[in-house]
Amino acid sequence: MFKKTMTTIGAGIALAAAGVLASGTAAFAHECFNPNRSEQGNAGASNSQAWLTVHIEELTMGLPEADADCVLDAYAATGAPMSFTIMVKGAVGQDGTIASNNPHADKAGDGKGIDEIFAAHGDDIVGSFAECGVELPF
């Protein structure tokens, strides 16, 4: 009886650890995107389990309508993309990420290959909120 209980507890701990590790991997990879992929390509990629399209307007959810409109208008004026198809499933052999192991940090937002949202457009996002006097949701 004791052995069965310990096996059950051990299995529960292992499952919990796996869940934490899996969610951490997604968090590290959440901002990698391909800046050169077409809208049609992004739509196709979103049909896989590895990529998900997120929209800038999602950052304004829960804000008063006037604040959300101000932020979205300010962001649109930057010319930056209104959506990103991001990597949500880690890359094998890359510690679960695509771009984090790149020794060339200057290439993280150069518009070629795989970029990181905040390296490429972080100033546009943060600036849009600041321009409207709205606190960032993260």
Number of C-alpha atoms within 10 A of each C-alpha: 6 7 8 9 10 11 12 12 12 12 12 12 12 12 12 12 11 12 12 11 13 14 12 14 18 17 16 19 22 21 21 24 26 19 20 13 13 10 12 9 12 21 15 11 18 17 11 10 10 15 22 20 16 14 13 17 14 10 17 20 11 10 14 9 11 10 17 20 15 18 27 20 13 19 24 16 11 14 9 13 13 12 14 20 25 24 27 23 22 21 15 9 8 12 13 20 22 23 22 17 10 11 9 9 12 9 17 21 18 14 14 11 14 20 24 25 21 15 16 17 17 13 13 19 21 16 17 22 22 14 12 17 12 16 11 13 10 4
